[in-house]
Amino acid sequence: MILKLLRAKIDKADKELLIALASRMKTVRKIGHIKRKLGIPIKQMGRWNEVMRSRLSKAKNLGLDPDFTRLFFQQIHREALKIQKRNIGK
């Protein structure tokens, strides 16, 4: 019974993660449109470095593995860049 409850808790957390990720990517699209209008490059290393520093610090405070966190956000960043590149012509 406890296993079922814990799995339901994981299912709920996964759903919340997916909703948050979808919201994040919607914002990424908006940022892409603004970058296009202003002629700003899609990839901005200063911003990326700032994001990684803050996320790794937060992850450490939460007891998450830094390597896992780095890979997780690198993949999210790759997808964000792909979305922005795809929308650059629209």
TIRO-2110 file (N, C-alpha, C; in Angstrom, 1 decimal):
// TIRO-2110
0.8, -1.2, 0.0, N, 1, A
0.0, 0.0, 0.0, CA, 1, A
0.9, 1.3, 0.0, C, 1, A
1.9, 1.3, 0.8, N, 2, A
2.8, 2.4, 0.9, CA, 2, A
3.5, 2.7, -0.5, C, 2, A
3.8, 1.6, -1.1, N, 3, A
4.5, 1.7, -2.5, CA, 3, A
3.5, 2.4, -3.4, C, 3, A
2.3, 2.0, -3.4, N, 4, A
1.3, 2.6, -4.3, CA, 4, A
1.2, 4.1, -4.0, C, 4, A
1.2, 4.5, -2.8, N, 5, A
1.1, 5.9, -2.4, CA, 5, A
2.3, 6.7, -2.9, C, 5, A
3.4, 6.1, -2.7, N, 6, A
4.7, 6.7, -3.1, CA, 6, A
4.8, 6.9, -4.6, C, 6, A
4.3, 5.9, -5.3, N, 7, A
4.3, 5.9, -6.8, CA, 7, A
3.3, 7.0, -7.2, C, 7, A
2.2, 7.1, -6.5, N, 8, A
1.2, 8.2, -6.9, CA, 8, A
1.8, 9.6, -6.7, C, 8, A
2.6, 9.7, -5.6, N, 9, A
3.3, 10.9, -5.4, CA, 9, A
4.3, 11.3, -6.5, C, 9, A
5.0, 10.2, -7.0, N, 10, A
6.0, 10.4, -8.1, CA, 10, A
5.2, 10.8, -9.3, C, 10, A
4.1, 10.1, -9.6, N, 11, A
3.2, 10.5, -10.8, CA, 11, A
2.8, 11.9, -10.7, C, 11, A
2.4, 12.4, -9.5, N, 12, A
2.0, 13.8, -9.4, CA, 12, A
3.2, 14.7, -9.6, C, 12, A
4.3, 14.4, -9.1, N, 13, A
5.5, 15.2, -9.3, CA, 13, A
5.9, 15.3, -10.8, C, 13, A
5.8, 14.1, -11.4, N, 14, A
6.1, 14.1, -12.9, CA, 14, A
5.2, 15.0, -13.7, C, 14, A
3.9, 14.9, -13.3, N, 15, A
2.9, 15.8, -14.0, CA, 15, A
3.2, 17.3, -13.8, C, 15, A
3.6, 17.6, -12.6, N, 16, A
4.0, 19.0, -12.3, CA, 16, A
5.2, 19.4, -13.1, C, 16, A
6.2, 18.5, -13.2, N, 17, A
7.4, 18.8, -13.9, CA, 17, A
7.1, 19.1, -15.4, C, 17, A
6.2, 18.2, -16.0, N, 18, A
5.9, 18.4, -17.4, CA, 18, A
5.1, 19.7, -17.6, C, 18, A
4.2, 20.0, -16.7, N, 19, A
3.5, 21.3, -16.9, CA, 19, A
4.4, 22.5, -16.8, C, 19, A
5.4, 22.4, -15.8, N, 20, A
6.4, 23.5, -15.7, CA, 20, A
7.3, 23.6, -16.9, C, 20, A
7.6, 22.4, -17.4, N, 21, A
8.5, 22.4, -18.6, CA, 21, A
7.8, 23.0, -19.8, C, 21, A
6.5, 22.6, -20.0, N, 22, A
5.7, 23.2, -21.1, CA, 22, A
5.6, 24.7, -21.0, C, 22, A
5.4, 25.2, -19.8, N, 23, A
5.3, 26.6, -19.5, CA, 23, A
6.6, 27.3, -19.8, C, 23, A
7.7, 26.6, -19.4, N, 24, A
9.0, 27.2, -19.7, CA, 24, A
9.3, 27.3, -21.2, C, 24, A
8.9, 26.3, -22.0, N, 25, A
9.1, 26.3, -23.4, CA, 25, A
8.2, 27.3, -24.1, C, 25, A
7.0, 27.6, -23.6, N, 26, A
6.2, 28.6, -24.1, CA, 26, A
6.9, 30.0, -23.9, C, 26, A
7.5, 30.2, -22.8, N, 27, A
8.2, 31.4, -22.5, CA, 27, A
9.5, 31.5, -23.4, C, 27, A
10.1, 30.4, -23.7, N, 28, A
11.3, 30.3, -24.6, CA, 28, A
10.9, 30.8, -26.0, C, 28, A
9.7, 30.4, -26.5, N, 29, A
9.2, 30.9, -27.8, CA, 29, A
9.0, 32.4, -27.8, C, 29, A
8.5, 32.9, -26.7, N, 30, A
8.3, 34.4, -26.6, CA, 30, A
9.6, 35.1, -26.6, C, 30, A
10.6, 34.6, -25.9, N, 31, A
11.9, 35.2, -25.9, CA, 31, A
12.5, 35.1, -27.3, C, 31, A
12.3, 34.0, -28.0, N, 32, A
12.9, 33.8, -29.3, CA, 32, A
12.3, 34.9, -30.3, C, 32, A
11.0, 35.2, -30.1, N, 33, A
10.4, 36.2, -31.0, CA, 33, A
11.0, 37.6, -30.7, C, 33, A
11.2, 37.9, -29.4, N, 34, A
11.8, 39.2, -29.0, CA, 34, A
13.2, 39.3, -29.5, C, 34, A
14.0, 38.2, -29.4, N, 35, A
15.4, 38.2, -29.9, CA, 35, A
15.4, 38.5, -31.4, C, 35, A
14.5, 37.8, -32.1, N, 36, A
14.4, 38.0, -33.5, CA, 36, A
14.2, 39.5, -33.9, C, 36, A
13.2, 40.1, -33.2, N, 37, A
12.8, 41.5, -33.5, CA, 37, A
13.9, 42.4, -33.2, C, 37, A
14.7, 42.1, -32.1, N, 38, A
15.8, 43.0, -31.7, CA, 38, A
17.1, 42.7, -32.3, C, 38, A
17.2, 41.6, -33.1, N, 39, A
18.4, 41.2, -33.7, CA, 39, A
19.4, 40.6, -32.7, C, 39, A
18.9, 40.1, -31.6, N, 40, A
19.8, 39.5, -30.6, CA, 40, A
20.1, 38.0, -30.9, C, 40, A
21.4, 37.6, -30.8, N, 41, A
21.7, 36.2, -31.1, CA, 41, A
20.9, 35.2, -30.2, C, 41, A
20.6, 34.1, -30.7, N, 42, A
19.8, 33.1, -29.9, CA, 42, A
20.6, 32.6, -28.7, C, 42, A
21.8, 32.3, -29.0, N, 43, A
22.7, 31.7, -27.9, CA, 43, A
23.5, 32.9, -27.3, C, 43, A
23.3, 33.0, -26.0, N, 44, A
24.0, 34.0, -25.2, CA, 44, A
24.7, 33.4, -24.1, C, 44, A
26.0, 33.3, -24.2, N, 45, A
26.8, 32.5, -23.3, CA, 45, A
26.8, 33.1, -21.9, C, 45, A
26.8, 34.4, -21.8, N, 46, A
26.7, 35.1, -20.5, CA, 46, A
25.5, 34.7, -19.7, C, 46, A
24.4, 34.7, -20.4, N, 47, A
23.1, 34.3, -19.7, CA, 47, A
23.1, 32.8, -19.4, C, 47, A
23.7, 32.0, -20.3, N, 48, A
23.7, 30.6, -20.0, CA, 48, A
24.6, 30.3, -18.8, C, 48, A
25.7, 30.9, -18.7, N, 49, A
26.6, 30.7, -17.6, CA, 49, A
26.0, 31.1, -16.3, C, 49, A
25.2, 32.2, -16.3, N, 50, A
24.5, 32.7, -15.1, CA, 50, A
23.4, 31.7, -14.7, C, 50, A
22.7, 31.2, -15.7, N, 51, A
21.7, 30.1, -15.4, CA, 51, A
22.3, 28.9, -14.8, C, 51, A
23.4, 28.4, -15.4, N, 52, A
24.0, 27.2, -14.8, CA, 52, A
24.5, 27.4, -13.4, C, 52, A
25.1, 28.6, -13.2, N, 53, A
25.6, 28.9, -11.8, CA, 53, A
24.4, 28.8, -10.8, C, 53, A
23.4, 29.5, -11.1, N, 54, A
22.3, 29.6, -10.2, CA, 54, A
21.6, 28.3, -10.0, C, 54, A
21.4, 27.5, -11.1, N, 55, A
20.7, 26.2, -11.0, CA, 55, A
21.5, 25.2, -10.2, C, 55, A
22.8, 25.2, -10.4, N, 56, A
23.7, 24.3, -9.7, CA, 56, A
23.8, 24.6, -8.2, C, 56, A
23.8, 25.9, -7.9, N, 57, A
23.7, 26.3, -6.5, CA, 57, A
22.4, 25.9, -5.8, C, 57, A
21.3, 26.1, -6.5, N, 58, A
20.0, 25.7, -6.0, CA, 58, A
20.0, 24.2, -5.8, C, 58, A
20.4, 23.5, -6.8, N, 59, A
20.4, 22.0, -6.8, CA, 59, A
21.3, 21.5, -5.6, C, 59, A
22.4, 22.1, -5.4, N, 60, A
23.3, 21.7, -4.2, CA, 60, A
22.5, 21.9, -2.9, C, 60, A
21.8, 23.1, -2.8, N, 61, A
21.1, 23.3, -1.6, CA, 61, A
19.9, 22.3, -1.4, C, 61, A
19.4, 21.8, -2.5, N, 62, A
18.3, 20.8, -2.4, CA, 62, A
18.8, 19.4, -2.3, C, 62, A
20.2, 19.2, -2.3, N, 63, A
20.8, 17.8, -2.2, CA, 63, A
20.8, 17.1, -3.5, C, 63, A
20.7, 17.7, -4.6, N, 64, A
20.7, 17.1, -5.9, CA, 64, A
22.1, 16.9, -6.5, C, 64, A
22.3, 15.9, -7.2, N, 65, A
23.7, 15.7, -7.8, CA, 65, A
24.0, 16.7, -8.8, C, 65, A
25.1, 17.4, -8.7, N, 66, A
25.5, 18.4, -9.7, CA, 66, A
25.6, 18.0, -11.1, C, 66, A
26.2, 16.8, -11.3, N, 67, A
26.3, 16.2, -12.7, CA, 67, A
24.9, 16.0, -13.3, C, 67, A
24.0, 15.4, -12.5, N, 68, A
22.7, 15.2, -13.0, CA, 68, A
22.0, 16.5, -13.4, C, 68, A
22.2, 17.5, -12.5, N, 69, A
21.6, 18.8, -12.7, CA, 69, A
22.1, 19.5, -13.9, C, 69, A
23.4, 19.4, -14.1, N, 70, A
24.1, 20.0, -15.3, CA, 70, A
23.5, 19.3, -16.6, C, 70, A
23.5, 18.0, -16.6, N, 71, A
23.0, 17.3, -17.8, CA, 71, A
21.5, 17.7, -18.1, C, 71, A
20.7, 17.7, -17.0, N, 72, A
19.3, 18.1, -17.1, CA, 72, A
19.1, 19.4, -17.8, C, 72, A
19.8, 20.4, -17.2, N, 73, A
19.7, 21.8, -17.8, CA, 73, A
20.3, 22.0, -19.2, C, 73, A
21.4, 21.2, -19.4, N, 74, A
22.0, 21.3, -20.8, CA, 74, A
21.0, 20.8, -21.8, C, 74, A
20.3, 19.7, -21.5, N, 75, A
19.3, 19.2, -22.4, CA, 75, A
18.1, 20.1, -22.6, C, 75, A
17.7, 20.8, -21.5, N, 76, A
16.6, 21.8, -21.6, CA, 76, A
17.1, 22.9, -22.5, C, 76, A
18.3, 23.3, -22.3, N, 77, A
18.9, 24.5, -23.1, CA, 77, A
19.0, 24.1, -24.5, C, 77, A
19.4, 22.9, -24.8, N, 78, A
19.5, 22.4, -26.3, CA, 78, A
18.1, 22.5, -26.9, C, 78, A
17.1, 22.1, -26.2, N, 79, A
15.7, 22.1, -26.7, CA, 79, A
15.3, 23.6, -26.9, C, 79, A
15.6, 24.4, -25.9, N, 80, A
15.2, 25.8, -26.0, CA, 80, A
15.8, 26.5, -27.2, C, 80, A
17.1, 26.2, -27.5, N, 81, A
17.8, 26.8, -28.6, CA, 81, A
17.1, 26.3, -29.9, C, 81, A
16.8, 25.0, -29.9, N, 82, A
16.2, 24.4, -31.1, CA, 82, A
14.8, 25.1, -31.4, C, 82, A
14.1, 25.3, -30.4, N, 83, A
12.8, 25.9, -30.5, CA, 83, A
12.9, 27.3, -31.0, C, 83, A
13.9, 28.1, -30.5, N, 84, A
14.1, 29.5, -30.9, CA, 84, A
14.6, 29.5, -32.4, C, 84, A
15.5, 28.6, -32.7, N, 85, A
16.0, 28.5, -34.1, CA, 85, A
14.8, 28.2, -35.1, C, 85, A
14.0, 27.3, -34.7, N, 86, A
12.9, 26.9, -35.5, CA, 86, A
11.9, 28.0, -35.8, C, 86, A
11.7, 28.9, -34.7, N, 87, A
10.8, 30.0, -34.8, CA, 87, A
11.4, 31.3, -35.4, C, 87, A
12.6, 31.3, -35.7, N, 88, A
13.3, 32.5, -36.1, CA, 88, A
12.7, 33.0, -37.5, C, 88, A
12.3, 32.0, -38.3, N, 89, A
11.8, 32.4, -39.6, CA, 89, A
10.3, 32.8, -39.6, C, 89, A
9.7, 32.7, -38.5, N, 90, A
8.2, 32.9, -38.4, CA, 90, A
7.9, 34.3, -38.1, C, 90, A
END
